Amino acid sequence: AIIGDINKIILYDNKLFANDGSRIIVFDNKGKYLFKIEKLGRGPGEYTDITDLTISNNIDQSNDKKIDYV
């Protein structure tokens, strides 16, 4: 995975979460790429940018996700 300028990195549950402002890229604790979260846009479930990254155990169980708008 090619990464732009990193805004924030969090190590959680043996995974590295890197926020580059447009997506969150996840690696294992050895640096192997696992997956990315990337839904840029202006439609439902999309976002225009990522300004911060926080890991939380509080999720919407029915949708299995948490999105905060500030």
Secondary structure, DSSP 8 states (H G I E B T S, - for coil): -------EEEEETTEEEEE-SS-EEEEETTS-EEEEE--BSSSTT-BS--------S--BTTTTB-----
